Amino acid sequence: MSTEIDPVQLGRLMAQIEHLSEALEEHRRASERQAGELKAMIQEQAQVIRSQQESISALQQIANRGYGALYVLLSIGAAAGVVVSWIISMWKSV
């Protein structure tokens, strides 16, 4: 068995190792770039969610004010109905 190193075989192996190293480095850079893009997308979505939460809070405040106005109008309508009913009942009894 010969212990000599075949220079052609060694050259092929070295080229293959260099090619695989470059491919691995390119894959690592692509992964880092994608991770950065994903982080940016997540931060953007977090801002959108915060904005929507603020909008929902504002809508709830508007709705709560609307309930107060609704109750006041219902009370006024009920009072007017009582007055009209009393007038009609007094008019019928005369």
Backbone as JSON, one array per atom type, in Angstrom:
{
  "sequence": "MSTEIDPVQLGRLMAQIEHLSEALEEHRRASERQAGELKAMIQEQAQVIRSQQESISALQQIANRGYGALYVLLSIGAAAGVVVSWIISMWKSV",
  "N": [[0.84, -1.17, 0.0], [0.54, 2.18, -0.84], [1.77, 5.17, 0.55], [1.83, 7.59, -0.51], [0.67, 10.83, -1.38], [-1.75, 11.66, -3.64], [-1.45, 14.28, -5.82], [-3.38, 15.31, -7.57], [-5.79, 14.23, -6.66], [-5.74, 15.35, -4.1], [-5.91, 18.05, -4.76], [-8.48, 18.15, -5.87], [-10.01, 17.46, -3.61], [-9.37, 19.61, -1.91], [-10.43, 21.74, -3.41], [-13.11, 21.01, -3.34], [-13.61, 21.2, -0.61], [-13.19, 23.94, -0.22], [-15.2, 24.98, -1.87], [-17.5, 23.98, -0.53], [-17.18, 25.29, 1.91], [-17.5, 27.96, 1.12], [-20.16, 27.82, 0.23], [-21.43, 27.22, 2.62], [-20.87, 29.52, 4.11], [-22.24, 31.43, 2.59], [-24.83, 30.51, 2.94], [-25.09, 30.95, 5.68], [-24.95, 33.77, 5.77], [-27.26, 34.37, 4.31], [-29.18, 33.3, 6.02], [-28.87, 34.95, 8.26], [-29.65, 37.37, 7.12], [-32.33, 36.82, 6.5], [-33.27, 36.39, 9.08], [-33.0, 38.96, 10.13], [-34.84, 40.31, 8.5], [-37.18, 39.04, 9.3], [-37.28, 39.82, 11.99], [-37.7, 42.57, 11.65], [-40.22, 42.51, 10.42], [-41.74, 41.44, 12.49], [-41.53, 43.47, 14.41], [-42.83, 45.5, 13.04], [-45.42, 44.42, 12.85], [-46.03, 44.37, 15.57], [-46.22, 47.09, 16.1], [-48.45, 47.7, 14.54], [-50.39, 46.21, 15.89], [-50.37, 47.52, 18.38], [-51.34, 50.01, 17.54], [-53.9, 49.27, 16.67], [-54.99, 48.41, 19.09], [-55.09, 50.84, 20.47], [-56.94, 52.17, 18.87], [-59.22, 50.6, 19.27], [-59.6, 51.05, 21.97], [-60.23, 53.77, 21.92], [-62.63, 53.63, 20.47], [-64.19, 52.21, 22.31], [-64.4, 54.1, 24.34], [-65.89, 56.07, 23.02], [-68.22, 54.62, 22.55], [-69.06, 54.18, 25.19], [-69.65, 56.8, 25.98], [-71.74, 57.19, 24.25], [-73.66, 55.46, 25.28], [-74.43, 56.8, 27.61], [-75.7, 59.09, 26.54], [-77.77, 57.78, 25.22], [-79.21, 56.67, 27.38], [-80.06, 59.05, 28.63], [-81.71, 60.14, 26.62], [-83.65, 58.11, 26.47], [-84.74, 58.35, 29.02], [-85.82, 60.94, 28.89], [-87.67, 60.54, 26.85], [-89.35, 58.66, 28.11], [-90.31, 60.2, 30.25], [-91.67, 62.17, 28.81], [-93.61, 60.55, 27.65], [-95.06, 59.79, 29.92], [-96.11, 62.26, 30.7], [-97.7, 62.9, 28.44], [-99.48, 60.73, 28.51], [-100.73, 61.24, 30.97], [-101.98, 63.67, 30.4], [-103.76, 62.87, 28.37], [-105.3, 61.0, 29.79], [-106.49, 62.74, 31.68], [-107.92, 64.39, 29.96], [-109.78, 62.62, 28.85], [-111.29, 62.07, 31.08], [-112.72, 64.35, 31.56]],
  "CA": [[0.0, 0.0, 0.0], [1.34, 3.38, -1.01], [1.41, 6.27, 1.45], [2.0, 8.84, -1.23], [-0.54, 11.6, -1.58], [-1.96, 11.98, -5.05], [-1.68, 15.72, -5.87], [-4.63, 15.59, -8.29], [-6.87, 13.91, -5.71], [-5.66, 16.35, -3.05], [-6.42, 19.3, -5.34], [-9.95, 18.01, -5.97], [-10.56, 17.52, -2.26], [-9.22, 20.98, -1.41], [-11.41, 22.56, -4.13], [-14.43, 20.66, -2.83], [-13.71, 21.78, 0.74], [-13.34, 25.39, -0.38], [-16.55, 25.2, -2.42], [-18.48, 23.73, 0.54], [-17.02, 26.36, 2.89], [-18.15, 29.15, 0.55], [-21.61, 27.59, 0.23], [-21.86, 27.31, 4.02], [-20.81, 30.94, 4.48], [-23.35, 32.08, 1.88], [-26.06, 30.08, 3.62], [-25.11, 31.64, 6.97], [-25.3, 35.17, 5.5], [-28.67, 34.4, 3.91], [-29.98, 33.05, 7.23], [-28.83, 36.17, 9.07], [-30.45, 38.37, 6.43], [-33.73, 36.45, 6.7], [-33.59, 36.63, 10.5], [-33.18, 40.41, 10.26], [-36.11, 40.67, 7.86], [-38.26, 38.54, 10.17], [-37.36, 40.7, 13.17], [-38.32, 43.82, 11.21], [-41.64, 42.24, 10.2], [-42.36, 41.25, 13.81], [-41.64, 44.79, 15.03], [-43.87, 46.22, 12.31], [-46.7, 43.86, 13.28], [-46.25, 44.81, 16.94], [-46.68, 48.48, 16.01], [-49.82, 47.65, 14.01], [-51.25, 45.71, 16.97], [-50.51, 48.61, 19.34], [-52.22, 51.0, 16.93], [-55.27, 48.74, 16.7], [-55.45, 48.43, 20.48], [-55.44, 52.22, 20.78], [-58.18, 52.47, 18.15], [-60.3, 49.89, 19.96], [-59.82, 51.77, 23.23], [-60.95, 55.01, 21.58], [-64.0, 53.24, 20.11], [-64.89, 51.86, 23.54], [-64.72, 55.35, 25.02], [-66.99, 56.69, 22.28], [-69.43, 53.82, 22.81], [-69.48, 54.43, 26.56], [-70.3, 58.11, 25.98], [-73.0, 57.01, 23.52], [-74.62, 54.83, 26.19], [-74.94, 57.86, 28.49], [-76.65, 59.87, 25.76], [-78.92, 56.92, 24.97], [-79.99, 56.6, 28.61], [-80.7, 60.35, 28.83], [-82.81, 60.25, 25.66], [-84.71, 57.19, 26.89], [-85.39, 58.94, 30.19], [-86.63, 62.07, 28.41], [-88.81, 59.97, 26.13], [-90.25, 58.05, 29.09], [-90.97, 61.29, 30.97], [-92.64, 62.77, 27.88], [-94.72, 59.6, 27.53], [-95.86, 59.89, 31.15], [-96.85, 63.52, 30.64], [-98.73, 62.77, 27.41], [-100.49, 59.78, 29.02], [-101.49, 61.9, 32.02], [-102.85, 64.66, 29.75], [-104.83, 62.13, 27.69], [-106.21, 60.44, 30.8], [-107.24, 63.85, 32.25], [-108.81, 64.9, 28.92], [-110.85, 61.66, 28.72], [-112.14, 62.11, 32.26], [-113.47, 65.61, 31.61]],
  "C": [[0.89, 1.24, 0.0], [0.84, 4.48, -0.08], [1.6, 7.61, 0.78], [0.64, 9.52, -1.42], [-0.62, 11.98, -3.05], [-2.29, 13.48, -5.14], [-2.99, 16.08, -6.59], [-5.82, 15.36, -7.35], [-6.91, 14.95, -4.59], [-6.23, 17.69, -3.53], [-7.94, 19.28, -5.44], [-10.59, 18.15, -4.59], [-10.48, 18.94, -1.69], [-10.22, 21.91, -2.09], [-12.82, 22.29, -3.61], [-14.65, 21.26, -1.44], [-13.92, 23.29, 0.65], [-14.73, 25.74, -0.9], [-17.62, 25.03, -1.32], [-18.39, 24.81, 1.62], [-17.69, 27.64, 2.41], [-19.67, 29.01, 0.56], [-22.16, 27.72, 1.65], [-21.88, 28.76, 4.48], [-21.96, 31.72, 3.83], [-24.69, 31.74, 2.55], [-26.2, 30.8, 4.97], [-25.51, 33.1, 6.79], [-26.77, 35.31, 5.12], [-29.58, 34.19, 5.13], [-30.02, 34.29, 8.11], [-29.7, 37.26, 8.45], [-31.94, 38.09, 6.63], [-34.16, 36.68, 8.14], [-33.82, 38.12, 10.74], [-34.5, 40.87, 9.66], [-37.29, 40.22, 8.72], [-38.41, 39.41, 11.41], [-38.04, 42.01, 12.81], [-39.83, 43.63, 11.0], [-42.37, 42.1, 11.54], [-42.54, 42.6, 14.49], [-42.73, 45.61, 14.36], [-45.26, 45.73, 12.73], [-47.03, 44.28, 14.71], [-46.76, 46.25, 16.96], [-48.12, 48.53, 15.51], [-50.78, 47.21, 15.12], [-51.45, 46.81, 18.02], [-51.47, 49.68, 18.82], [-53.67, 50.54, 16.97], [-55.83, 48.73, 18.11], [-55.86, 49.84, 20.9], [-56.74, 52.61, 20.1], [-59.37, 51.82, 18.84], [-60.62, 50.59, 21.26], [-60.59, 53.06, 22.97], [-62.41, 54.7, 21.22], [-64.81, 52.87, 21.35], [-65.28, 53.11, 24.31], [-65.88, 56.06, 24.35], [-68.29, 55.95, 22.55], [-69.94, 54.07, 24.22], [-70.16, 55.8, 26.68], [-71.65, 58.01, 25.28], [-74.06, 56.37, 24.4], [-75.23, 55.88, 27.12], [-75.99, 58.69, 27.77], [-77.91, 59.06, 25.49], [-79.81, 56.85, 26.21], [-80.71, 57.92, 28.89], [-81.89, 60.5, 27.89], [-83.96, 59.32, 26.02], [-85.47, 57.75, 28.09], [-86.29, 60.1, 29.79], [-87.86, 61.55, 27.68], [-89.82, 59.35, 27.09], [-91.01, 59.13, 29.86], [-92.01, 61.96, 30.08], [-93.83, 61.85, 27.7], [-95.63, 59.65, 28.73], [-96.72, 61.14, 31.11], [-97.98, 63.43, 29.63], [-99.83, 61.82, 27.89], [-101.34, 60.44, 30.1], [-102.46, 62.92, 31.43], [-104.02, 63.95, 29.07], [-105.81, 61.57, 28.71], [-107.05, 61.55, 31.46], [-108.27, 64.37, 31.24], [-110.0, 63.97, 28.75], [-111.81, 61.74, 29.92], [-112.98, 63.39, 32.34], [-114.75, 65.5, 30.86]]
}
